Structure formats: C-alpha cells, structure tokens
Amino acid sequence: MLRLSSAPMSMSSRPKLEVGVSTFLLKGNKVLLGRRRFTSVGSGSFSLPGGHLEFGESFELCAVREVKEETGLDIRGLRFLTVTNDVVSEPKPVQLINVLMCAVLVDPNQKAINLEPEKCDGWDWYDWNDLPRPIFGPVEDAIHRGLDPFLFN
C-alpha cells in the first residue's frame, strides 16, 4: 500500500487516478478471466475484461464497449455489483477506482477472442470455486470481502 504525503506535489509527480469498469462475465458456474500482460498495473495477474471509463460514459456502456473491444463478446443483463478503491505503487503510483459489473453472454456459444494480445495473454472460463492465481488486486479484494457475482445473476 502506498502512503501519500500531505505535502503539495507538482502536477508531474502527482500519482495518477484511474477509473475503470470491469465485468464478471458469467456462464454456468464459470467466470471469464484473462492474464494481464507485463505492460500495466497488475501484470501477470488474472483479471476480468474491462478498462478505462471515458468521460460522460455510463458504467453500462463502458462495460459493453470494453468487453467487445477485448473479447469480441456481446453481453446482456448488466448489473452493478460494487466499487473498489485501491492504491498501488507498482509499476508507478496510481489510485484505481474500479466499478465491478456482472453480465451474461447474448449467445452462450460465442467464443472469446483475444483482441488485445499486447495487453492480455488470452481469455478462458474458470470455475468460480477454483479461480487461477494471482487474481488482479481490486477484484481479489472484492472477492475476499464476500463479493459473489452469482448472487446477482
């Protein structure tokens, strides 16, 4: 955990604040996860499809856009789950505000495609009771606090 000083910082040295939307895609008792490449926060961890919230964009539209951009999948039944607030120091200081949503596939037979191979090693479905490790920090924290996306489905 990064501790921030109360001393004023220059704009260039100020840690960054990022707001993202991540989506638990549910299929049976499985959730879609991809391993993050070594180019971003949480590199090497398994994460949900998601990304940066654009100015003026709703959480729902961001979830639909990011899932489509990263996996090619069409989703429906979007529901808000929770918001996480994490400060990380590696690879650089950043405060991550992550809106967690859940959804299901429009077509359960549609296959995930890795449309951003520079950011993700690929997508696969994992049993909720046997998730791979490590899980991306903000998602893992929410799960440890008792978040179960299947209760919202």
C-alpha positions as CSV (number, residue, x, y, z in Angstrom):
1,M,0.0,0.0,0.0
2,L,1.3,3.4,-0.9
3,R,1.1,6.2,1.7
4,L,0.8,9.7,0.3
5,S,2.3,12.7,2.0
6,S,0.1,15.7,2.8
7,A,2.8,17.9,1.3
8,P,1.9,19.5,-2.0
9,M,3.1,17.8,-5.1
10,S,3.9,19.1,-8.6
11,M,1.5,18.1,-11.3
12,S,4.2,15.9,-12.9
13,S,4.9,14.0,-9.7
14,R,1.3,13.5,-8.5
15,P,0.1,9.9,-8.5
16,K,-2.5,9.2,-11.2
17,L,-6.2,8.5,-10.5
18,E,-7.8,6.0,-12.9
19,V,-11.4,5.0,-13.1
20,G,-12.2,1.7,-14.8
21,V,-15.1,-0.7,-15.3
22,S,-14.6,-4.5,-15.1
23,T,-17.2,-7.1,-15.8
24,F,-17.8,-10.5,-14.3
25,L,-19.0,-12.5,-17.4
26,L,-20.9,-15.5,-16.1
27,K,-21.5,-18.8,-17.8
28,G,-22.9,-21.6,-15.7
29,N,-20.7,-21.6,-12.6
30,K,-17.7,-20.1,-14.6
31,V,-16.3,-16.6,-15.0
32,L,-14.2,-15.3,-17.9
33,L,-10.6,-14.2,-16.9
34,G,-7.5,-13.2,-18.8
35,R,-3.9,-13.0,-17.7
36,R,-2.7,-9.4,-17.8
37,R,0.5,-8.8,-19.8
38,F,3.5,-7.2,-18.3
39,T,2.7,-3.8,-19.5
40,S,0.3,-2.5,-16.9
41,V,-0.7,-2.4,-13.2
42,G,-1.4,-6.0,-12.0
43,S,0.9,-7.5,-14.7
44,G,0.8,-11.3,-14.6
45,S,-2.5,-11.5,-12.7
46,F,-5.8,-12.8,-13.9
47,S,-8.4,-10.1,-14.5
48,L,-11.9,-9.5,-15.8
49,P,-12.5,-7.8,-19.1
50,G,-12.6,-4.1,-18.6
51,G,-10.9,-0.8,-19.0
52,H,-11.0,3.0,-18.6
53,L,-14.3,4.8,-18.2
54,E,-14.5,7.5,-20.9
55,F,-15.7,11.0,-20.0
56,G,-19.5,11.1,-20.0
57,E,-19.9,7.3,-20.4
58,S,-22.2,5.3,-18.3
59,F,-20.9,2.2,-16.4
60,E,-23.1,0.0,-18.5
61,L,-21.9,1.4,-21.9
62,C,-18.3,1.2,-20.7
63,A,-18.8,-2.5,-19.8
64,V,-20.4,-3.3,-23.1
65,R,-17.6,-1.4,-25.0
66,E,-14.7,-2.8,-23.1
67,V,-15.9,-6.4,-23.2
68,K,-16.5,-6.1,-27.0
69,E,-13.1,-4.4,-27.6
70,E,-11.1,-7.0,-25.6
71,T,-13.0,-10.3,-26.3
72,G,-15.4,-9.7,-29.2
73,L,-18.3,-10.9,-27.0
74,D,-21.8,-9.4,-26.8
75,I,-23.3,-9.2,-23.4
76,R,-26.7,-8.6,-21.8
77,G,-28.3,-8.4,-18.3
78,L,-25.7,-5.9,-16.9
79,R,-25.9,-5.3,-13.2
80,F,-23.8,-3.1,-10.9
81,L,-22.0,-5.0,-8.1
82,T,-19.7,-2.7,-6.2
83,V,-16.9,-0.2,-6.4
84,T,-13.3,-0.8,-5.2
85,N,-10.8,1.9,-4.3
86,D,-7.2,0.7,-4.3
87,V,-3.8,2.5,-4.2
88,V,-0.9,0.6,-5.8
89,S,2.7,1.6,-6.1
90,E,3.9,-0.7,-8.9
91,P,4.9,-0.1,-11.6
92,K,4.1,3.5,-10.7
93,P,1.8,5.1,-8.0
94,V,-1.8,5.0,-9.1
95,Q,-5.2,5.1,-7.4
96,L,-7.6,2.7,-9.0
97,I,-11.3,3.2,-8.7
98,N,-12.9,0.1,-10.3
99,V,-16.6,-0.3,-10.9
100,L,-17.5,-4.0,-10.9
101,M,-20.4,-5.2,-13.0
102,C,-21.7,-8.6,-14.0
103,A,-23.4,-9.8,-17.2
104,V,-24.1,-12.9,-19.3
105,L,-23.4,-13.6,-23.0
106,V,-26.1,-12.8,-25.6
107,D,-25.1,-16.1,-27.3
108,P,-23.8,-18.6,-24.8
109,N,-22.0,-20.4,-27.6
110,Q,-20.0,-17.3,-28.7
111,K,-16.2,-17.8,-28.1
112,A,-14.0,-15.1,-26.6
113,I,-11.3,-13.8,-28.9
114,N,-8.1,-12.1,-27.6
115,L,-8.4,-8.8,-29.5
116,E,-5.7,-7.1,-27.5
117,P,-2.8,-9.5,-27.3
118,E,-0.4,-6.7,-26.3
119,K,-2.4,-6.4,-23.1
120,C,-3.7,-9.9,-22.4
121,D,-2.4,-13.5,-22.8
122,G,-5.8,-14.8,-23.7
123,W,-9.3,-15.5,-22.2
124,D,-10.6,-18.6,-20.6
125,W,-13.6,-19.7,-18.4
126,Y,-12.7,-20.6,-14.8
127,D,-14.8,-22.3,-12.2
128,W,-15.8,-19.8,-9.6
129,N,-14.7,-22.2,-6.8
130,D,-11.3,-22.8,-8.4
131,L,-10.0,-19.5,-9.7
132,P,-6.5,-19.2,-11.0
133,R,-3.9,-17.2,-9.0
134,P,-3.0,-14.5,-8.7
135,I,-6.2,-12.6,-9.2
136,F,-5.9,-8.8,-10.0
137,G,-5.8,-7.0,-6.7
138,P,-9.0,-4.9,-6.8
139,V,-11.0,-8.0,-7.9
140,E,-9.4,-10.2,-5.3
141,D,-10.1,-7.7,-2.6
142,A,-13.8,-7.6,-3.5
143,I,-14.0,-11.4,-3.5
144,H,-12.3,-11.5,-0.1
145,R,-14.9,-9.0,1.2
146,G,-17.6,-11.5,0.2
147,L,-18.5,-10.4,-3.4
148,D,-20.1,-13.3,-5.3
149,P,-21.3,-12.2,-8.7
150,F,-23.5,-15.3,-9.0
151,L,-25.8,-14.0,-6.2
152,F,-26.7,-11.1,-8.6
153,N,-27.4,-13.3,-11.7
